[in-house]
Amino acid sequence: MSGYLGAVLLTAVYGAVGVFASSVSSNETVALVLGLVISLFLALLNQFLILIPSELVGLLEFLSIGYHFDGFTRGIVDSRSVVYYLTLVAGFLAISRYQLDRQR
């Protein structure tokens, strides 16, 4: 069940990123590329931690989606991970709403 919860939260984050990218650009292709770049950055961040100075590793590891998803795949529902995903969703949706209100 925790894997399903993690998948739902991960899908919500990627959906919110897509809504944000769509609100920033009026061109669908640009929105697709922007959403893909943001999603790949969040997803692959923990893969590049070996290239980062050791002082920043803890912070960047915490910002990585993969770091928080690992617990769900092992059957652990950590409240920090749930809050992380919900914060990302709320943040991207709030920025999207601000962007759309500003365009009106």
C-alpha positions as CSV (number, residue, x, y, z in Angstrom):
1,M,0.0,0.0,0.0
2,S,2.9,2.4,0.7
3,G,4.1,1.9,-2.8
4,Y,0.8,3.0,-4.2
5,L,0.7,6.0,-1.9
6,G,4.2,7.0,-3.1
7,A,3.2,6.6,-6.7
8,V,0.1,8.8,-6.2
9,L,2.2,11.5,-4.5
10,L,4.9,11.3,-7.2
11,T,2.2,11.6,-9.9
12,A,0.7,14.6,-8.1
13,V,4.2,16.3,-8.1
14,Y,4.7,15.7,-11.7
15,G,1.2,16.9,-12.5
16,A,1.8,20.1,-10.5
17,V,5.1,20.6,-12.4
18,G,3.3,20.2,-15.7
19,V,0.6,22.7,-14.6
20,F,3.3,25.2,-13.6
21,A,5.2,24.8,-16.9
22,S,1.9,25.3,-18.8
23,S,1.1,28.4,-16.8
24,V,4.5,29.9,-17.6
25,S,4.4,29.4,-21.3
26,S,1.7,29.9,-23.9
27,N,3.5,27.5,-26.3
28,E,2.8,23.8,-25.6
29,T,6.2,22.7,-26.8
30,V,8.0,25.1,-24.5
31,A,5.8,24.0,-21.6
32,L,6.6,20.4,-22.3
33,V,10.3,20.9,-22.4
34,L,10.2,23.1,-19.2
35,G,8.1,20.5,-17.4
36,L,10.4,17.8,-18.5
37,V,13.6,19.6,-17.4
38,I,12.2,20.4,-14.0
39,S,10.9,16.9,-13.5
40,L,14.2,15.4,-14.6
41,F,16.2,17.7,-12.4
42,L,14.1,16.7,-9.3
43,A,14.3,13.0,-10.3
44,L,18.0,12.7,-11.1
45,L,19.3,15.1,-8.4
46,N,20.4,12.2,-6.2
47,Q,22.3,10.6,-9.1
48,F,24.7,13.6,-9.3
49,L,25.5,13.9,-5.6
50,I,28.9,12.5,-6.0
51,L,29.9,15.5,-8.1
52,I,28.7,18.0,-5.5
53,P,30.8,19.4,-2.6
54,S,30.2,17.5,0.6
55,E,28.7,20.6,2.4
56,L,25.7,20.6,0.0
57,V,25.1,16.9,-0.3
58,G,22.6,16.7,2.7
59,L,20.5,19.6,1.4
60,L,20.4,18.4,-2.2
61,E,19.7,14.8,-1.2
62,F,16.7,16.0,0.8
63,L,15.5,18.0,-2.3
64,S,15.6,14.9,-4.5
65,I,12.4,13.1,-5.3
66,G,14.2,9.7,-5.4
67,Y,15.5,10.1,-1.8
68,H,11.9,10.4,-0.5
69,F,10.5,7.7,-2.8
70,D,12.9,5.0,-1.6
71,G,11.1,4.7,1.7
72,F,7.8,4.1,0.0
73,T,9.3,1.3,-2.1
74,R,10.5,-0.4,1.0
75,G,7.1,-0.2,2.7
76,I,7.9,2.8,5.0
77,V,5.5,5.7,5.1
78,D,7.6,8.6,6.5
79,S,5.7,11.7,7.4
80,R,8.6,13.9,6.2
81,S,8.3,12.4,2.7
82,V,4.5,12.9,2.6
83,V,5.0,16.5,3.7
84,Y,7.8,17.0,1.1
85,Y,5.5,15.8,-1.7
86,L,2.5,17.8,-0.6
87,T,4.7,20.9,-0.2
88,L,6.0,20.5,-3.7
89,V,2.5,20.0,-5.1
90,A,1.1,23.0,-3.1
91,G,4.1,25.2,-4.1
92,F,4.0,24.5,-7.8
93,L,0.2,25.0,-7.8
94,A,0.5,28.2,-5.8
95,I,3.1,29.6,-8.2
96,S,0.9,28.5,-11.1
97,R,-2.1,30.3,-9.7
98,Y,-0.1,33.4,-9.1
99,Q,1.3,33.3,-12.6
100,L,-2.2,32.9,-14.1
101,D,-3.7,35.7,-11.9
102,R,-0.8,38.0,-13.0
103,Q,-1.5,37.2,-16.7
104,R,-5.2,38.3,-16.4
